[in-house]
Amino acid sequence: MIKKVSKTEAIKAKMAREGKVTSLNSPRHISAIASMNKQLETVRREYQTKDRNSQIEANKVILTA
């Protein structure tokens, strides 16, 4: 018989036994998660804009040897 070995499941079980697992479902946690998601979206958009501008500028550069 094949037995599946999963380190992830063992780690999760160990942490649950030790009381190191917490559910983030309180209103305070949910608002913090929403705030973090907004900040990450802003940073992601800024990165995409900078990357796009960098590619446009790189396209304009003429390399000479």
N, C-alpha and C positions, 0 to 999 in steps of 0.2 A: 504494500500500500504506500502511496506517495503522501508525504507529509510536507505541507507548505511551511517554509521558514520565513518569517517576516521580522526583521529587526525593528521596523517602524511600529508594528503592533506591540512588540515586547516593550519598547520604550514608552509608548502611550500607556500601557497597562501599569508599568512601574511608576510613572508620574502620577497616575490616578490614585494608586495605592498610597503614595507619599503626600497626596493632597496638593500637588503643584499644578493642578488643572483648574482653570476658572472659566466659567461661561461669561461672555461679554454681551449680555442681553439686557442690562439695565439701561434706563433712559440716558444716564450719564455716559455710558460706554457707547451707545448708539450715536449720540450727538458728537462724541469725540471721533468716532469712525467716519461720520459724514463730513466733519470738518477736515479731517486728514485727506479724505478722498477729493474734496474740493481743492485743497492745496496741491495734491499730486496732479490733478488735472491741469491746473494752472502751470505747473512746472513742465509737464509733458507738452503742453501747447507751446511754451516758450522754447523748449528744446527743438521741437519740430520746426518752428519758425527759423531758429538759428541754423539748423541743419540745412533747411531749404535754401536760405540765403547764402550759406557757405558753398553749397553746390552750384548755385547760380554764379557766384563770384569765381569759383574754380573754373567754370566753363568759359569765363571771359578772359582768363589768363592765357597768354600765348607763351609756351615754353620754347626757349631757344637754347641750343647747346653751344 
